[in-house]
Amino acid sequence: MCGRYSLSVTPEMLRTLVNVDAFLNLQPRFNIAPTQMAPVVRSFNGGRRMDMLRWGLIPSWSKDKTAASKLINARGETAAQKPSFRDAYKHRRCLVPVDGFYEWRNEGEGKQPFRIGFKEGKPFVFAGLWESWTVPAGQEDAGEVIETYTIVTTDANERIAPIHHRMPVIVDPADYEIWLTGDPSEAANVIRAFPPCDMAFYRVSTRVNNVRNDDESCVEPLKKTS
């Protein structure tokens, strides 16, 4: 599962990462949470574009927004079959740029948050699915179109498994185009645990537990107590 992540890299690093032509005016984010807006990269007119979407997928057939809070992740093993995800998996795959994500592990008296990412803090991307939902007639804001996304997960690699048994699907740059535009059978080959050799993790403050905390202290290594 992935319930929080960060993206605080420079525009130049992001351009190199995802090769998009137009950029949004992004502010550093250190604690992105479900229902919040965050950037995703989609295929567009033979190229790529970056847009702000809401985290938590609302299926196009949903009667209301309540599904969003439950659909922040999609299990890669079943996304092609699940009614909530199968159409998006077939037609609307995306890349979610990040520079780290958080998981919690039970330790003694409570859950300890860890920040997980690549060594040297380099950014990377998750595999995502996106959907467009129109608010039904008779509801507040009827006719409004809301674009949402979910993060695809898989079994954790051996480095992450001691913290959590699941992890987001991290897409190798060589597989970006396959994930974005390949047929579903090709995309299925992208759904795998990323090799652990370049990954690292460390403990962070429980400040990250609160979605209102979104500053650099969320990503700082936890200081050891004497």
C-alpha positions as CSV (number, residue, x, y, z in Angstrom):
1,M,0.0,0.0,0.0
2,C,1.1,3.6,-0.5
3,G,-0.8,6.3,1.4
4,R,1.7,9.2,1.3
5,Y,4.6,10.4,-0.8
6,S,6.6,13.5,-1.6
7,L,7.8,15.4,-4.7
8,S,10.1,18.3,-4.0
9,V,12.7,18.2,-6.9
10,T,13.6,21.0,-9.1
11,P,11.8,21.6,-12.4
12,E,15.0,20.7,-14.3
13,M,15.1,17.3,-12.5
14,L,11.5,16.7,-13.3
15,R,12.0,17.6,-17.0
16,T,14.8,15.1,-17.2
17,L,12.7,12.4,-15.4
18,V,9.6,12.4,-17.5
19,N,10.4,14.3,-20.7
20,V,7.4,16.6,-20.9
21,D,7.1,19.7,-23.0
22,A,5.0,21.9,-20.7
23,F,5.4,22.2,-17.0
24,L,3.0,23.2,-14.2
25,N,4.1,25.7,-11.6
26,L,4.7,23.1,-9.0
27,Q,5.5,23.9,-5.4
28,P,7.6,21.4,-3.3
29,R,5.4,18.8,-1.6
30,F,6.7,16.8,1.3
31,N,3.5,14.9,2.4
32,I,1.1,14.3,-0.4
33,A,-2.0,12.6,0.8
34,P,-5.2,11.0,-0.6
35,T,-7.9,13.4,-2.0
36,Q,-5.2,16.0,-2.6
37,M,-4.1,17.3,-6.1
38,A,-0.8,16.1,-7.5
39,P,0.9,16.0,-10.9
40,V,0.7,13.0,-13.2
41,V,2.1,12.4,-16.7
42,R,-0.2,11.2,-19.5
43,S,0.2,10.4,-23.1
44,F,-1.1,13.3,-25.3
45,N,-1.1,13.8,-29.1
46,G,1.9,11.6,-29.6
47,G,3.8,13.1,-26.7
48,R,3.4,13.6,-23.0
49,R,1.7,16.2,-20.8
50,M,1.6,16.8,-17.1
51,D,-1.6,17.7,-15.3
52,M,-2.9,18.0,-11.7
53,L,-5.3,15.2,-10.8
54,R,-6.9,14.2,-7.5
55,W,-5.5,11.2,-5.7
56,G,-8.1,8.5,-5.2
57,L,-9.8,7.1,-8.3
58,I,-13.5,7.6,-8.9
59,P,-14.7,5.1,-11.5
60,S,-16.6,6.7,-14.4
61,W,-19.8,4.7,-13.5
62,S,-19.7,5.7,-9.8
63,K,-22.8,7.5,-8.4
64,D,-20.8,9.7,-6.0
65,K,-17.3,10.6,-4.8
66,T,-17.1,8.2,-1.9
67,A,-15.1,5.6,-3.8
68,A,-12.1,7.9,-4.0
69,S,-10.9,7.4,-0.4
70,K,-11.0,3.6,-0.9
71,L,-9.3,3.5,-4.3
72,I,-5.9,5.2,-3.7
73,N,-4.1,2.0,-4.7
74,A,-4.8,-0.7,-7.3
75,R,-3.3,-4.1,-6.9
76,G,-1.3,-4.8,-10.1
77,E,-2.1,-8.4,-10.0
78,T,-5.9,-7.8,-10.4
79,A,-6.2,-4.3,-11.9
80,A,-7.0,-5.6,-15.4
81,Q,-10.0,-7.6,-14.0
82,K,-11.4,-5.4,-11.2
83,P,-14.5,-3.4,-12.3
84,S,-13.1,-0.3,-10.6
85,F,-9.9,-0.4,-12.5
86,R,-10.1,-2.5,-15.7
87,D,-11.2,0.2,-18.1
88,A,-8.5,2.6,-16.8
89,Y,-6.0,-0.2,-17.0
90,K,-6.9,-0.8,-20.6
91,H,-7.1,2.8,-21.8
92,R,-5.8,5.3,-19.2
93,R,-2.4,4.6,-17.6
94,C,-0.2,7.3,-16.3
95,L,3.1,8.0,-14.5
96,V,3.2,9.6,-11.0
97,P,6.4,11.5,-10.4
98,V,7.8,11.2,-6.8
99,D,11.0,11.5,-4.9
100,G,10.1,9.3,-1.9
101,F,7.1,7.6,-0.2
102,Y,6.2,6.7,3.3
103,E,5.3,3.4,5.0
104,W,4.6,2.6,8.6
105,R,5.8,-0.4,10.7
106,N,4.7,-1.5,14.1
107,E,7.5,-1.0,16.5
108,G,7.0,-1.3,20.3
109,E,4.4,1.2,21.4
110,G,3.2,2.4,18.0
111,K,3.8,2.7,14.3
112,Q,7.1,4.1,13.1
113,P,7.0,6.0,9.7
114,F,9.8,5.3,7.2
115,R,10.7,7.3,4.1
116,I,11.6,5.1,1.2
117,G,13.3,6.1,-2.0
118,F,16.4,5.9,-4.1
119,K,19.9,6.5,-2.9
120,E,21.1,10.1,-3.3
121,G,17.4,11.2,-3.4
122,K,16.9,10.9,-7.1
123,P,13.3,11.1,-8.3
124,F,11.4,8.3,-9.9
125,V,7.9,7.4,-11.1
126,F,5.0,5.2,-9.9
127,A,2.7,3.4,-12.3
128,G,-0.7,4.9,-12.1
129,L,-4.2,4.7,-13.6
130,W,-6.4,7.7,-14.2
131,E,-10.1,8.2,-14.7
132,S,-12.5,11.0,-15.6
133,W,-15.8,11.3,-13.7
134,T,-18.7,13.6,-14.2
135,V,-20.8,14.7,-11.2
136,P,-24.3,13.3,-11.8
137,A,-27.4,15.5,-12.3
138,G,-29.1,16.4,-9.0
139,Q,-25.8,16.6,-7.0
140,E,-23.9,19.7,-6.0
141,D,-21.6,20.8,-8.9
142,A,-23.6,18.6,-11.3
143,G,-21.8,18.3,-14.7
144,E,-18.3,19.1,-13.2
145,V,-15.6,16.8,-14.6
146,I,-13.2,15.5,-12.0
147,E,-10.0,13.7,-13.0
148,T,-8.6,11.3,-10.5
149,Y,-5.8,8.7,-10.3
150,T,-4.6,5.7,-8.3
151,I,-1.2,4.2,-7.7
152,V,-0.5,0.6,-8.8
153,T,1.1,-1.7,-6.2
154,T,2.8,-5.1,-6.2
155,D,4.6,-7.4,-3.7
156,A,7.5,-5.6,-2.0
157,N,11.1,-6.4,-2.9
158,E,13.3,-7.9,-0.2
159,R,14.6,-4.5,1.0
160,I,11.1,-3.0,1.5
161,A,9.4,-6.2,2.8
162,P,10.6,-5.8,6.4
163,I,8.6,-2.5,6.5
164,H,5.6,-3.4,4.4
165,H,4.6,-6.4,2.3
166,R,3.4,-4.2,-0.6
167,M,5.1,-1.4,-2.5
168,P,4.2,0.9,-5.5
169,V,5.2,-0.3,-8.9
170,I,8.2,1.8,-9.8
171,V,8.6,2.2,-13.6
172,D,12.0,2.0,-15.2
173,P,12.5,4.9,-17.6
174,A,12.9,2.3,-20.4
175,D,9.3,1.2,-19.7
176,Y,7.6,4.6,-19.6
177,E,6.2,4.4,-23.1
178,I,5.1,0.8,-22.7
179,W,3.2,1.8,-19.6
180,L,1.6,4.8,-21.1
181,T,0.7,3.6,-24.6
182,G,1.4,-0.2,-24.8
183,D,-1.3,-2.7,-25.1
184,P,-2.5,-4.2,-21.8
185,S,-0.5,-7.4,-22.2
186,E,2.7,-5.4,-22.7
187,A,1.8,-3.1,-19.7
188,A,1.5,-6.2,-17.5
189,N,5.2,-6.8,-17.8
190,V,5.9,-3.5,-16.1
191,I,4.0,-4.6,-13.0
192,R,6.8,-6.0,-10.8
193,A,8.9,-5.1,-7.8
194,F,11.7,-2.7,-8.6
195,P,15.2,-4.2,-7.9
196,P,16.3,-3.3,-4.3
197,C,19.9,-2.5,-5.0
198,D,19.4,1.3,-5.5
199,M,16.7,1.7,-2.9
200,A,17.1,3.0,0.7
201,F,14.9,3.9,3.6
202,Y,15.2,5.7,7.0
203,R,13.0,6.6,9.9
204,V,11.2,9.9,9.9
205,S,9.2,11.9,12.5
206,T,5.6,11.0,13.2
207,R,4.8,14.6,12.0
208,V,4.2,12.9,8.7
209,N,1.2,11.2,10.2
210,N,-0.8,14.5,10.1
211,V,-1.7,15.6,6.5
212,R,-1.5,19.2,7.7
213,N,2.2,18.9,8.1
214,D,3.8,19.4,4.7
215,D,7.3,20.8,5.1
216,E,10.9,19.7,4.9
217,S,10.8,18.3,8.5
218,C,8.6,15.4,7.1
219,V,11.5,14.1,5.0
220,E,14.4,14.6,7.5
221,P,15.9,11.5,9.1
222,L,14.7,11.0,12.6
223,K,17.4,12.0,15.1
224,K,18.5,9.2,17.4
225,T,17.7,9.7,21.1
226,S,20.4,8.9,23.6
